[in-house]
Amino acid sequence: MSVLSEKLQNYLHEIGLYERAAALMYWDLATQTPDKGVGPMQEALSYFSTKAFSMWTAPEYEQMLRTLQKPEEFEKLSPALKLTVKRYLEDYERNKNIPQDFYTAFVTESAKSEKAWEEAKRADDFSVFAPHLEKMIAMTKEKLSYTHPGKDPYDVLLDQFETGMSTAAVDRLFAELKEGLIPLMKRIAAAPQPDVSMAYGHFDIDRQKRVQELLLKYIGFDFEAGATGESEHPFTTDLSMRDSRVTNHFNEKECVNAFFSAIHEGGHAIFGQNIGEEYEDTCVSVVNMMGLHESQSRFFENILGRNINFWVPVYDEICKLLPAFKQISMEDLNRIMNNVHPSLIRTEADEVSYCLHIILRYEVEQAIFRDNVPVCELPALWNDKMEELFGIRPDTDAAGILQDMHWSDGSFGYFPSYLLGSIYDGMYLQAVKRDLGDVDELLRSGRIREITDWLITNIHHNGSMYTAPEIMKRLGLGELSAKPLLDYFNEKYAKIYNL
Amino acid sequence: MSVLSEKLQNYLHEIGLYERAAALMYWDLATQTPDKGVGPMQEALSYFSTKAFSMWTAPEYEQMLRTLQKPEEFEKLSPALKLTVKRYLEDYERNKNIPQDFYTAFVTESAKSEKAWEEAKRADDFSVFAPHLEKMIAMTKEKLSYTHPGKDPYDVLLDQFETGMSTAAVDRLFAELKEGLIPLMKRIAAAPQPDVSMAYGHFDIDRQKRVQELLLKYIGFDFEAGATGESEHPFTTDLSMRDSRVTNHFNEKECVNAFFSAIHEGGHAIFGQNIGEEYEDTCVSVVNMMGLHESQSRFFENILGRNINFWVPVYDEICKLLPAFKQISMEDLNRIMNNVHPSLIRTEADEVSYCLHIILRYEVEQAIFRDNVPVCELPALWNDKMEELFGIRPDTDAAGILQDMHWSDGSFGYFPSYLLGSIYDGMYLQAVKRDLGDVDELLRSGRIREITDWLITNIHHNGSMYTAPEIMKRLGLGELSAKPLLDYFNEKYAKIYNL
């Protein structure tokens, strides 16, 4: 290793310390900071984030990257460091063009906009949020004019959350999916619907937590390299390479949702816990490709968790830990967790209609950034698309365009990642079957860890070394396609709904 | 406020941010960092502690203090800032004389010594710890030769944990106490001993936690300004002026100990939660006087908590939250929590014999620093003193000199703070009775908050503005004396043991 590359890694390591402080404060704020301690904790979080940002934009740092970029230095670098110099120089180039004043204004406006969104949602009043949404759209466009002058804004937004993904690629995949999903949804709607009332009752929260622990261990979450907490919305955060934490939100009246949140966040965390240690202090250990990350949480949640065989080895143990769970038989559970039906709220949707929720958002984002549809027309556009895709229309904006927080802080282009994750999962599933055999049988016989190990070896270990299309190639799966996901849905739900 | 004093406060505020990061990491390490995340978290803690230390020792900081010390600037300052300039300049003067190399060596040796102590205790082998203890003693003496050249080392050590306390003062108080306690212990030992077997059973830990919450609320812990966690040893830490956190350690077989730990740590936290906000970014908001701090935790734990009337308003509620607690009647509880008897382990001792445990340590520390007794002779000295004070002799060093960790990291002079706290409590109790009336009656009738409010007004609000002797004067209680504590013990235990 050259002296200079060591210097770069030490520098990245130091940024990591500031980011660890900020991440720990974020975790603490979400899970345990008491009300009156929130202000001081937020102040400290913001202080250390700013310190990290100033290190990311320091001229001294640029100098290191530029020197390492020179051919005679570059050729001596490891593949991970080559990628690091390349990616971080691109990031640096973009960020340095953002005027400091604009950056500060953007951060301030985001915070205001988030608060306005909360209020608007609570009051079910879009007009409270509209001026802020307008501003976030305008500022996002302005930001992109600095970082990516002359490029299509929405292409850039997609690429930002999923490296290498363009509107053309996403258009093709989503169109393929939409075409297959709408008829499937209709056939399911025409079939007899299950009784799922046994999902509701009284489920002791302390005991739900013990089930969560069981489920996390079962899927391969390493409690020596992770921890759990409680927060308003479930999330995962990595505090270091072997410290991935998940949160959950529990409800005394219903427990199945929390179990799936645990499996979902557990999937994110297992990814974080298994990135190769040799990638520490390189860009490879940081996975900002959200489609790739979601593909892992959703593989555990949907492909494995919503397969009834997943529950065979643990059902009795769960009933022991949470006696109230006995009211839900295995057959009931299969219907509850695979209860496909049109619904208004994305986060409560089944795995099939979930895809349509994302496609709706993708189309509205295009309307915003491509067609410049005015903000005041967006609620009606949303509702029209709900009718088109689901055949239902929200009564309120709170259950319509105001339901998600993503746009309030400017995270345009994030939604598609969720669905890209599922599309990747359809493809991974093919490879898992090819390499390990029948998944139902693996799950039923308690061999889920073989699947986890496959994911670790083929995906997690490599961190962000490869983009999703590269991973598919390495796995011999060819071009990205939504067909495997559609095939999986069609086969699975034909059985469940006797189609 | 002058521009310069504002600059000083901003500087102290920034140090506070680094210390907040370090404190949060400490809290996290103790309560939830997973094993494999410990290394990175410790590294970050050490990084931010060092940043804070370098700000405490920066020439720029000294310059600010020196300028503010000049009469024309000093007279413009608030009392809290006057104290801040005075105290912090003294600290600065001392710390600047410690050679950087020595400081680093001391920190490194402490860490090694702590580990060696753990191993020695586990293996019950003093010889593993002896060379490290020798080194910690020598290094402590060396450190004091830099910070306080020419002064008596043990005097300095005492003063370090309890500002204004000298060996002469402590000698007088402890002698007074020892003289009264030994006969009391003998009289109690001669009385019939209670059956306390009902203290053991099966007590669900999740339910013990609910009782903890009840007890903390009951004594006045503000959950909007604090949080709870679990750790190997209970402790309290303040993350900001309105964010005081307590931990506890639960045992399924016995719950009374954990309840008293909760009340004890709750007392520390209530102090932190109620320091006047106007003292932010001054030395007054930082309470390093450990005797003063212990006086608050011990007032709640012993003076209030070990009074059976404390439990009258909450007993039924506790039995509802923790049904297993019903096996302990109020009369049983009174005997369990006031079961005075000679014992080997300080942390498990009753409030009377606890005092003798501290006096023993105080005498051994004097043997070390005054009489230069060689380390190899200390285990026997410890055991001899156990026989003298308690009439029992430990079979092992693990239950003797190796039981406490304090000396392993060089915290010589800390032990006396615990007992000073109790001595202060005896005096506060007089003032509480004078100002609020009969304490038994206040507790029995559920008016404990009036006592908490008295403590807040007379002690907590002022932070470290006043030393313990100054507080006593302000309360009209005269010179420090152990007599009130002795009177309290004599009266209380005469009743309980029918002496």
Boltz contact constraints between the chains, C-beta under 6 A:
constraints:
  - contact:
      token1: [A, 17]
      token2: [B, 44]
      max_distance: 6.0
  - contact:
      token1: [A, 17]
      token2: [B, 47]
      max_distance: 6.0
  - contact:
      token1: [A, 20]
      token2: [B, 44]
      max_distance: 6.0
  - contact:
      token1: [A, 21]
      token2: [B, 21]
      max_distance: 6.0
  - contact:
      token1: [A, 24]
      token2: [B, 24]
      max_distance: 6.0
  - contact:
      token1: [A, 32]
      token2: [B, 227]
      max_distance: 6.0
  - contact:
      token1: [A, 34]
      token2: [B, 224]
      max_distance: 6.0
  - contact:
      token1: [A, 34]
      token2: [B, 225]
      max_distance: 6.0
  - contact:
      token1: [A, 34]
      token2: [B, 226]
      max_distance: 6.0
  - contact:
      token1: [A, 34]
      token2: [B, 227]
      max_distance: 6.0
  - contact:
      token1: [A, 34]
      token2: [B, 243]
      max_distance: 6.0
  - contact:
      token1: [A, 35]
      token2: [B, 224]
      max_distance: 6.0
  - contact:
      token1: [A, 36]
      token2: [B, 224]
      max_distance: 6.0
  - contact:
      token1: [A, 36]
      token2: [B, 225]
      max_distance: 6.0
  - contact:
      token1: [A, 36]
      token2: [B, 242]
      max_distance: 6.0
  - contact:
      token1: [A, 37]
      token2: [B, 240]
      max_distance: 6.0
  - contact:
      token1: [A, 37]
      token2: [B, 242]
      max_distance: 6.0
  - contact:
      token1: [A, 37]
      token2: [B, 243]
      max_distance: 6.0
  - contact:
      token1: [A, 40]
      token2: [B, 240]
      max_distance: 6.0
  - contact:
      token1: [A, 44]
      token2: [B, 17]
      max_distance: 6.0
  - contact:
      token1: [A, 44]
      token2: [B, 20]
      max_distance: 6.0
  - contact:
      token1: [A, 47]
      token2: [B, 17]
      max_distance: 6.0
  - contact:
      token1: [A, 206]
      token2: [B, 206]
      max_distance: 6.0
  - contact:
      token1: [A, 224]
      token2: [B, 34]
      max_distance: 6.0
  - contact:
      token1: [A, 224]
      token2: [B, 35]
      max_distance: 6.0
  - contact:
      token1: [A, 224]
      token2: [B, 36]
      max_distance: 6.0
  - contact:
      token1: [A, 225]
      token2: [B, 34]
      max_distance: 6.0
  - contact:
      token1: [A, 225]
      token2: [B, 36]
      max_distance: 6.0
  - contact:
      token1: [A, 226]
      token2: [B, 34]
      max_distance: 6.0
  - contact:
      token1: [A, 227]
      token2: [B, 32]
      max_distance: 6.0
  - contact:
      token1: [A, 227]
      token2: [B, 34]
      max_distance: 6.0
  - contact:
      token1: [A, 240]
      token2: [B, 37]
      max_distance: 6.0
  - contact:
      token1: [A, 240]
      token2: [B, 40]
      max_distance: 6.0
  - contact:
      token1: [A, 242]
      token2: [B, 36]
      max_distance: 6.0
  - contact:
      token1: [A, 242]
      token2: [B, 37]
      max_distance: 6.0
  - contact:
      token1: [A, 243]
      token2: [B, 34]
      max_distance: 6.0
  - contact:
      token1: [A, 243]
      token2: [B, 37]
      max_distance: 6.0
